[in-house]
């Protein structure tokens, strides 16, 4: 009889994600759901549309002032989101208004 030692649920979920053929799609979804927490509620409230095209995250915001603010922070945001999913999923963020 095969017996495994108990493992934390988070560890089991990470193992599952790494083995699934839809790993990148799942991690993109994780990034989209983590967006408000990573960028903060003020920035998140300005985003009208956030979506991926390949390795690029597109963010459409309500006005040009916020577009500029997010554009200036895009490298930091990219690093934080990629760290969250433990993989370089986002290569670039493009912000439009």
C-alpha positions as CSV (number, residue, x, y, z in Angstrom):
1,X,0.0,0.0,0.0
2,X,1.3,3.4,-1.0
3,X,1.2,6.1,1.7
4,X,2.0,9.7,1.1
5,X,2.8,12.1,3.9
6,X,0.3,14.9,4.3
7,X,1.1,18.1,2.3
8,X,-0.2,21.6,2.5
9,X,-3.0,22.3,0.0
10,X,-1.1,25.2,-1.5
11,X,1.8,22.9,-2.3
12,X,-0.5,20.3,-4.0
13,X,-2.1,23.1,-6.1
14,X,1.3,24.4,-7.2
15,X,2.3,20.9,-8.2
16,X,-0.9,20.4,-10.2
17,X,-0.5,23.8,-12.0
18,X,3.1,23.0,-13.0
19,X,2.1,19.6,-14.5
20,X,-1.1,20.7,-16.4
21,X,-0.8,21.4,-20.1
22,X,-2.8,24.6,-19.5
23,X,-0.3,26.0,-17.1
24,X,0.2,29.3,-18.9
25,X,-3.5,29.9,-19.3
26,X,-4.1,29.2,-15.6
27,X,-1.3,31.5,-14.6
28,X,-2.7,34.2,-16.8
29,X,-6.0,33.9,-15.0
30,X,-4.1,34.0,-11.7
31,X,-2.5,37.3,-12.8
32,X,-5.8,38.8,-13.8
33,X,-7.3,37.9,-10.4
34,X,-4.2,39.3,-8.6
35,X,-4.2,42.6,-10.5
36,X,-6.3,44.6,-7.9
37,X,-4.2,43.4,-5.0
38,X,-0.9,44.1,-6.7
39,X,-1.7,47.5,-8.2
40,X,-3.9,48.7,-5.4
41,X,-7.6,49.7,-5.4
42,X,-7.1,53.2,-6.8
43,X,-5.4,51.9,-9.9
44,X,-7.6,48.8,-10.3
45,X,-10.7,51.0,-10.2
46,X,-9.4,52.9,-13.3
47,X,-8.9,49.8,-15.4
48,X,-11.8,49.2,-17.8
49,X,-10.4,46.2,-19.6
50,X,-7.4,43.9,-18.8
51,X,-6.6,41.0,-21.1
52,X,-3.7,39.0,-22.6
53,X,-2.6,38.6,-26.1
54,X,0.3,36.2,-26.0
55,X,2.8,37.3,-23.4
56,X,1.6,40.9,-23.5
57,X,-0.9,42.2,-20.9
58,X,-3.1,45.0,-22.3
59,X,-4.7,47.4,-19.9
60,X,-7.3,50.0,-21.0
61,X,-7.9,52.8,-18.5
62,X,-10.5,55.6,-18.2
63,X,-8.3,58.6,-18.7
64,X,-4.8,59.6,-19.9
65,X,-3.5,60.6,-16.5
66,X,-3.9,57.1,-15.2
67,X,-2.6,55.7,-18.4
68,X,0.6,57.6,-17.8
69,X,0.8,56.6,-14.2
70,X,0.4,52.9,-15.0
71,X,2.8,53.2,-17.9
72,X,5.5,54.6,-15.6
73,X,5.0,51.7,-13.2
74,X,4.7,48.9,-15.8
75,X,8.1,47.3,-15.1
76,X,7.5,47.1,-11.4
77,X,3.9,45.8,-11.9
78,X,5.3,43.1,-14.3
79,X,7.8,41.9,-11.8
80,X,5.3,41.8,-9.0
81,X,2.7,39.9,-11.0
82,X,5.3,37.4,-12.4
83,X,6.6,36.8,-8.9
84,X,3.1,36.1,-7.8
85,X,2.8,33.2,-10.2
86,X,6.5,32.2,-10.0
87,X,7.0,32.4,-13.8
88,X,7.7,35.1,-16.4
89,X,4.2,35.1,-17.9
90,X,4.1,38.8,-18.7
91,X,6.8,40.1,-21.0
92,X,5.2,43.5,-21.6
93,X,2.4,45.7,-20.4
94,X,0.7,48.0,-22.8
95,X,-1.6,50.7,-21.4
96,X,-4.2,52.6,-23.5
97,X,-6.9,55.1,-22.7
